[in-house]
Amino acid sequence: MAADKSTTALQADGLQEEEKREESLHWTRAASHPPLAPEELHLWRIRADRRGADLSRCLPCLGARQRDRAERMRHAGYRERYIRAQAGLRRILAGYVDAAPERIAFCYGPAGKPYLEAGDLGLAFNLSTTGDLALVGVRLGLSPERELGVDCEWIRPRIDIFGVAERMLAPETVEALRRTPEPEQLDRFYRAWTALEADAKCDGRGLFRPRAPEAPRPMVRNCIPEDGYVAALASPTLPHRAAWRAFDLD
């Protein structure tokens, strides 16, 4: 089955230093859980490796579904990163809805996108985990116009970026990637890839399902969570960059 390639194409041939600075985020450690205004987008960075929260603190936060999945993971590193990311997500959401992390209950869309079961506060959220980092986006509202998709990728060399690009990305995106200077192609590829993933996660359809005819096409914007990573956020009504607030989870 072919991927839905209808995401936003690359808009420039080269990646300028000014663009990189614009995409960088200023991260702060919140002294307490920050209030979320309707016009804001909150981003949370979770350390999923051993720099993050101790596993003994994370495990009690998980629900039965997450504990079961963690127990079935044979690779210890993957298991530990999964536990820290899922516990971090629960701790973040719990702060907004004033509940214990282990009391957070999810329901799931057809392609597996999680939602808060009770619809508490009408929170839209999305989680992405890659390498040693997890990224969570949160905003108020559960209407289709306020859906949110987040994808984060660890930038690592790939043998054939154009082979993947031609299968998965829109033709105009592939052409723009070919025009990009070679030293910047890998970075550009991951920007396009995260945009594709965030778009697909926004309405929960997944990569290989077509967009519903009535579904609004999201705005997509890249950001840099830290050196060596790139992320994209997608929403039909993505807040202006000045309304993004970025936090490190302790």
matplotlib code that plots the C-alpha trace (Angstrom):
import matplotlib.pyplot as plt

x = [0.0, 1.4, 1.8, -0.4, 2.1, -0.2, 1.9, 3.6, 6.5, 9.9, 9.8, 13.5, 16.6, 19.0, 18.9, 20.0, 21.6, 18.8, 16.2, 18.0, 18.0, 14.3, 13.6, 15.6, 13.6, 14.3, 13.7, 12.9, 12.3, 8.9, 8.9, 5.2, 2.9, 2.3, -1.2, -2.2, -4.0, -6.3, -3.9, -0.8, 1.1, 3.1, 6.1, 7.6, 11.0, 11.5, 14.9, 14.2, 17.7, 19.4, 19.6, 15.8, 13.7, 14.5, 12.6, 11.3, 9.6, 8.2, 6.8, 4.0, 2.7, 2.0, -1.4, -1.9, -1.6, 1.8, 3.1, 2.1, 3.8, 7.0, 7.1, 7.1, 10.0, 13.2, 15.7, 16.4, 17.4, 14.2, 12.1, 13.6, 13.1, 9.5, 8.8, 10.3, 8.5, 5.1, 5.4, 6.5, 3.5, 1.2, 2.9, 2.5, -1.1, -1.8, -0.6, -3.1, -6.1, -5.2, -5.1, -2.6, -0.5, -1.7, -5.3, -5.0, -7.1, -6.7, -8.9, -7.5, -8.4, -8.5, -4.8, -3.9, -3.7, -4.4, -6.9, -7.9, -10.8, -12.8, -12.0, -10.7, -10.3, -10.5, -6.8, -5.2, -1.8, 0.7, 3.9, 6.9, 10.0, 13.3, 16.8, 17.1, 14.5, 10.7, 8.7, 5.1, 2.9, -0.2, -2.9, -6.5, -9.4, -10.7, -12.3, -10.8, -9.3, -7.3, -6.0, -2.2, 0.4, 4.0, 7.0, 10.6, 13.5, 17.1, 19.2, 21.4, 22.9, 20.8, 22.2, 19.7, 17.6, 16.3, 15.1, 13.0, 12.0, 10.7, 8.5, 7.2, 7.3, 5.5, 7.3, 7.8, 9.4, 11.8, 12.7, 13.4, 15.6, 17.6, 18.2, 19.5, 23.3, 24.6, 25.9, 22.3, 20.4, 20.2, 18.9, 16.4, 15.3, 14.5, 12.6, 10.4, 10.0, 9.0, 6.5, 5.0, 4.7, 3.3, 0.7, -0.3, -0.5, -2.5, -5.8, -4.8, -5.0, -1.5, 1.0, -0.8, -4.4, -5.7, -6.8, -10.6, -12.2, -13.7, -10.5, -8.8, -5.2, -2.9, -0.2, 3.2, 6.2, 9.6, 11.6, 14.8, 14.4, 18.1, 21.3, 21.1, 17.3, 14.5, 10.8, 7.6, 4.3, 1.0, -2.4, -5.0, -4.8, -1.2, -0.5, 2.0, 5.5, 5.5, 2.8, 4.9, 6.3, 8.9, 9.6, 11.9, 10.3, 12.3]
y = [0.0, 3.4, 6.2, 9.3, 11.8, 14.9, 16.6, 20.0, 20.0, 21.5, 25.3, 26.1, 24.6, 25.1, 25.1, 28.6, 29.4, 31.9, 29.1, 26.8, 29.6, 30.2, 26.5, 26.2, 26.2, 27.8, 25.1, 25.9, 23.7, 24.5, 25.0, 23.9, 22.6, 25.6, 26.8, 26.2, 29.1, 28.4, 30.1, 28.3, 25.2, 23.4, 21.2, 18.9, 17.2, 13.9, 12.2, 8.6, 7.3, 7.0, 10.7, 10.7, 9.7, 6.6, 3.5, 2.9, 6.3, 5.6, 2.1, 3.0, 5.7, 3.2, 1.7, -2.0, -1.7, 0.1, -2.3, -5.3, -3.9, -3.1, -6.6, -8.0, -5.9, -8.1, -5.3, -3.6, -0.3, 0.0, -1.1, 1.5, 4.3, 3.2, 3.2, 6.7, 8.1, 6.7, 7.6, 11.1, 11.5, 10.4, 12.8, 15.7, 15.1, 14.5, 18.0, 19.5, 17.5, 17.4, 13.6, 11.0, 9.7, 6.1, 7.3, 8.7, 6.6, 6.5, 5.5, 4.9, 5.9, 3.4, 3.7, 3.7, 7.4, 7.9, 10.3, 11.0, 8.7, 11.3, 14.2, 16.1, 19.8, 18.9, 18.3, 17.5, 15.8, 13.7, 11.9, 11.0, 9.0, 8.6, 7.8, 9.0, 11.7, 11.9, 14.9, 15.7, 18.4, 19.6, 22.2, 22.9, 21.7, 18.5, 19.8, 18.6, 22.1, 21.7, 18.2, 17.8, 15.6, 15.5, 13.6, 13.8, 12.0, 11.4, 12.5, 9.6, 8.6, 6.5, 4.5, 5.7, 8.7, 9.1, 5.5, 6.2, 9.7, 8.5, 5.9, 8.0, 11.7, 13.9, 14.3, 18.1, 17.3, 14.8, 17.3, 20.0, 17.6, 16.8, 20.5, 20.9, 21.0, 17.6, 18.5, 19.6, 16.7, 14.5, 17.3, 18.3, 14.7, 14.4, 17.7, 16.3, 13.0, 14.5, 16.7, 13.7, 11.8, 14.7, 15.3, 11.6, 11.6, 14.8, 13.3, 9.8, 8.2, 6.9, 6.9, 4.5, 5.7, 8.5, 11.8, 11.9, 14.2, 16.4, 16.5, 19.9, 19.9, 20.8, 23.5, 21.9, 23.4, 22.1, 22.7, 21.6, 20.0, 19.7, 19.2, 16.1, 15.9, 17.5, 17.5, 18.6, 19.7, 19.6, 21.1, 22.8, 25.8, 25.6, 28.5, 31.2, 30.4, 33.1, 31.1, 28.0, 27.2, 24.6, 22.7, 20.0, 17.3, 16.8]
z = [0.0, -1.0, 1.5, 1.3, -0.1, 0.1, 2.8, 2.4, 0.0, 0.8, 0.2, -0.3, -2.0, 0.9, 4.7, 5.8, 9.2, 9.8, 9.3, 11.8, 14.4, 13.8, 14.3, 17.6, 20.8, 24.2, 26.8, 30.4, 33.5, 34.9, 38.6, 38.6, 35.9, 33.6, 32.8, 29.2, 27.4, 24.4, 22.0, 23.2, 22.2, 24.9, 24.0, 26.5, 26.2, 27.9, 28.5, 27.6, 28.3, 31.7, 32.0, 32.5, 35.4, 37.4, 36.3, 39.8, 39.6, 36.1, 36.4, 38.9, 36.4, 33.6, 32.8, 32.2, 28.4, 28.7, 31.3, 29.2, 26.2, 28.2, 29.6, 26.0, 24.9, 24.9, 24.2, 27.6, 26.1, 24.0, 27.0, 29.3, 26.8, 26.2, 29.9, 30.5, 27.5, 28.4, 32.1, 31.1, 28.8, 31.7, 34.2, 31.7, 31.0, 34.7, 35.5, 33.1, 34.3, 38.0, 38.3, 39.3, 36.3, 36.8, 36.6, 33.1, 30.8, 27.0, 24.1, 20.7, 17.1, 14.2, 13.5, 17.2, 18.0, 21.7, 23.2, 26.8, 27.5, 29.5, 27.2, 30.3, 29.5, 25.8, 25.5, 22.2, 22.5, 20.7, 21.6, 19.5, 20.7, 18.8, 20.0, 23.6, 23.3, 23.5, 22.5, 23.6, 22.1, 24.0, 23.2, 24.3, 22.1, 20.6, 17.4, 14.0, 13.6, 16.8, 16.3, 16.7, 15.2, 16.5, 15.0, 16.2, 14.5, 15.5, 12.5, 11.5, 8.2, 5.8, 2.9, 0.3, 1.2, -2.3, -2.5, 0.6, -0.6, -3.9, -2.3, 0.5, -0.3, -2.8, -6.2, -5.6, -2.3, -3.9, -6.6, -4.0, -2.0, -5.2, -5.6, -2.0, -1.7, -0.8, 2.8, 3.6, 2.0, 5.1, 7.2, 4.6, 4.2, 7.9, 7.9, 5.0, 6.7, 10.1, 8.2, 6.5, 9.8, 11.8, 9.1, 9.2, 13.0, 13.1, 12.1, 13.2, 9.8, 9.8, 6.8, 4.6, 4.7, 2.5, 4.1, 4.5, 2.0, 4.7, 6.8, 7.0, 5.7, 8.5, 8.7, 9.3, 10.9, 11.8, 15.0, 16.5, 20.0, 20.4, 18.3, 16.2, 16.2, 14.1, 14.8, 13.0, 14.4, 12.4, 13.1, 10.9, 13.2, 14.4, 16.8, 15.9, 16.9, 19.5, 21.3, 21.6, 25.1, 25.6, 28.8, 30.1, 32.2, 35.4]

ax = plt.figure().add_subplot(projection="3d")
ax.plot(x, y, z, "-o")
ax.set_aspect("equal")
plt.show()
